[in-house]
């Protein structure tokens, strides 16, 4: 008889946080953004959908991003486009800019380096 090993999910090492700054909505992505942050991504997407202000996605402190994180960015840009707004991507690291270009979705974002 073999012992059963419980499936352990590591805690996320990143976060997705939304700040309503009155004139615009800021979505902050930091650390390692991926599948473990699915719930936070859903909340951010819902707030983006409900907001009637410009949206900035600040990725200044992003370390890594997996396919689900990139999908979140794409979905956010789509929600903005459906409402006649452009998603602004703030300080994208080179690896993210290359990934968005390779996927042919970079043009969904206005990019700002500060």
C-alpha positions as a LaTeX table, in Angstrom:
\begin{tabular}{lrrr}
\hline
Residue & $x$ (\AA) & $y$ (\AA) & $z$ (\AA) \\
\hline
Unk1 & 0.00 & 0.00 & 0.00 \\
Unk2 & 1.40 & 3.42 & $-0.97$ \\
Unk3 & 0.82 & 6.59 & 0.93 \\
Unk4 & $-1.22$ & 9.30 & $-0.71$ \\
Unk5 & 0.64 & 12.54 & $-1.20$ \\
Unk6 & $-1.63$ & 15.59 & $-0.98$ \\
Unk7 & $-1.57$ & 18.00 & $-3.90$ \\
Unk8 & $-0.12$ & 21.26 & $-2.66$ \\
Unk9 & $-0.54$ & 24.49 & $-4.58$ \\
Unk10 & 2.21 & 27.00 & $-3.97$ \\
Unk11 & 1.05 & 30.46 & $-2.96$ \\
Unk12 & 1.30 & 33.09 & $-5.66$ \\
Unk13 & 4.52 & 35.07 & $-5.81$ \\
Unk14 & 2.93 & 37.99 & $-7.60$ \\
Unk15 & $-0.20$ & 40.07 & $-7.50$ \\
Unk16 & $-2.76$ & 41.96 & $-9.52$ \\
Unk17 & $-4.13$ & 45.01 & $-7.76$ \\
Unk18 & $-6.65$ & 47.59 & $-9.02$ \\
Unk19 & $-6.68$ & 51.22 & $-7.95$ \\
Unk20 & $-9.47$ & 53.61 & $-8.90$ \\
Unk21 & $-7.82$ & 57.00 & $-9.14$ \\
Unk22 & $-10.98$ & 58.86 & $-10.12$ \\
Unk23 & $-9.90$ & 59.97 & $-13.59$ \\
Unk24 & $-8.51$ & 56.55 & $-14.52$ \\
Unk25 & $-8.24$ & 52.96 & $-13.37$ \\
Unk26 & $-4.78$ & 51.54 & $-12.70$ \\
Unk27 & $-4.14$ & 47.81 & $-12.76$ \\
Unk28 & $-0.82$ & 46.98 & $-11.09$ \\
Unk29 & 0.88 & 43.71 & $-12.02$ \\
Unk30 & 3.87 & 42.74 & $-9.90$ \\
Unk31 & 6.09 & 39.73 & $-9.39$ \\
Unk32 & 5.24 & 36.50 & $-11.17$ \\
Unk33 & 1.84 & 36.77 & $-12.85$ \\
Unk34 & 0.13 & 33.60 & $-13.93$ \\
Unk35 & $-2.52$ & 30.99 & $-13.31$ \\
Unk36 & $-2.26$ & 31.28 & $-9.51$ \\
Unk37 & $-3.68$ & 34.81 & $-9.82$ \\
Unk38 & $-6.80$ & 33.80 & $-11.75$ \\
Unk39 & $-9.16$ & 35.13 & $-9.06$ \\
Unk40 & $-7.37$ & 38.49 & $-8.86$ \\
Unk41 & $-7.39$ & 38.71 & $-12.66$ \\
Unk42 & $-11.14$ & 38.08 & $-12.70$ \\
Unk43 & $-11.75$ & 40.86 & $-10.19$ \\
Unk44 & $-9.56$ & 43.26 & $-12.17$ \\
Unk45 & $-11.34$ & 42.37 & $-15.41$ \\
Unk46 & $-14.75$ & 42.93 & $-13.80$ \\
Unk47 & $-13.67$ & 46.32 & $-12.49$ \\
Unk48 & $-12.29$ & 47.24 & $-15.92$ \\
Unk49 & $-15.58$ & 46.27 & $-17.50$ \\
Unk50 & $-17.56$ & 48.38 & $-15.02$ \\
Unk51 & $-15.30$ & 51.44 & $-15.22$ \\
Unk52 & $-16.04$ & 54.33 & $-17.53$ \\
Unk53 & $-12.55$ & 55.83 & $-17.38$ \\
Unk54 & $-9.23$ & 55.18 & $-19.15$ \\
Unk55 & $-7.29$ & 52.11 & $-18.00$ \\
Unk56 & $-3.55$ & 51.95 & $-17.34$ \\
Unk57 & $-1.85$ & 48.61 & $-16.76$ \\
Unk58 & 1.34 & 49.23 & $-14.80$ \\
Unk59 & 3.82 & 46.39 & $-15.28$ \\
Unk60 & 6.83 & 48.24 & $-13.86$ \\
Unk61 & 7.38 & 45.55 & $-11.19$ \\
Unk62 & 6.51 & 42.51 & $-13.32$ \\
Unk63 & 9.10 & 39.70 & $-13.19$ \\
Unk64 & 7.53 & 36.91 & $-15.22$ \\
Unk65 & 4.21 & 36.32 & $-16.92$ \\
Unk66 & 2.77 & 33.07 & $-18.23$ \\
Unk67 & 0.18 & 32.45 & $-20.93$ \\
Unk68 & $-2.74$ & 33.05 & $-18.58$ \\
Unk69 & $-1.22$ & 36.40 & $-17.58$ \\
Unk70 & $-0.81$ & 37.38 & $-21.23$ \\
Unk71 & $-4.40$ & 36.27 & $-21.85$ \\
Unk72 & $-5.50$ & 38.55 & $-18.99$ \\
Unk73 & $-3.72$ & 41.49 & $-20.68$ \\
Unk74 & $-5.40$ & 40.65 & $-23.99$ \\
Unk75 & $-8.84$ & 40.37 & $-22.35$ \\
Unk76 & $-8.34$ & 43.69 & $-20.59$ \\
Unk77 & $-7.43$ & 45.36 & $-23.89$ \\
Unk78 & $-10.48$ & 43.78 & $-25.53$ \\
Unk79 & $-12.81$ & 45.07 & $-22.80$ \\
Unk80 & $-11.33$ & 48.55 & $-23.22$ \\
Unk81 & $-11.70$ & 48.41 & $-27.01$ \\
Unk82 & $-15.35$ & 47.32 & $-26.72$ \\
Unk83 & $-15.96$ & 50.48 & $-24.69$ \\
Unk84 & $-14.04$ & 52.76 & $-27.05$ \\
Unk85 & $-11.01$ & 53.04 & $-24.81$ \\
Unk86 & $-7.38$ & 52.07 & $-25.32$ \\
Unk87 & $-5.49$ & 50.19 & $-22.64$ \\
Unk88 & $-2.23$ & 51.89 & $-21.73$ \\
Unk89 & 0.65 & 49.59 & $-20.82$ \\
Unk90 & 3.09 & 51.33 & $-18.47$ \\
Unk91 & 6.77 & 50.32 & $-18.44$ \\
Unk92 & 6.53 & 46.91 & $-20.10$ \\
Unk93 & 9.73 & 44.88 & $-19.69$ \\
Unk94 & 11.42 & 43.80 & $-22.91$ \\
Unk95 & 10.29 & 40.17 & $-22.60$ \\
Unk96 & 6.63 & 41.24 & $-22.36$ \\
Unk97 & 6.88 & 43.66 & $-25.27$ \\
Unk98 & 8.43 & 40.89 & $-27.39$ \\
Unk99 & 5.74 & 38.39 & $-26.35$ \\
Unk100 & 2.90 & 40.79 & $-27.23$ \\
Unk101 & 4.55 & 41.57 & $-30.57$ \\
Unk102 & 5.05 & 37.87 & $-31.37$ \\
Unk103 & 1.37 & 37.23 & $-30.60$ \\
Unk104 & 0.41 & 40.21 & $-32.78$ \\
Unk105 & $-1.51$ & 41.92 & $-30.00$ \\
Unk106 & 0.93 & 44.73 & $-29.15$ \\
Unk107 & $-1.14$ & 47.19 & $-31.20$ \\
Unk108 & $-4.03$ & 46.80 & $-28.74$ \\
Unk109 & $-2.02$ & 48.85 & $-26.24$ \\
Unk110 & $-0.62$ & 52.33 & $-26.03$ \\
Unk111 & 2.82 & 51.94 & $-24.46$ \\
Unk112 & 4.23 & 54.49 & $-22.02$ \\
Unk113 & 7.73 & 54.40 & $-20.53$ \\
Unk114 & 8.21 & 56.66 & $-17.53$ \\
\hline
\end{tabular}
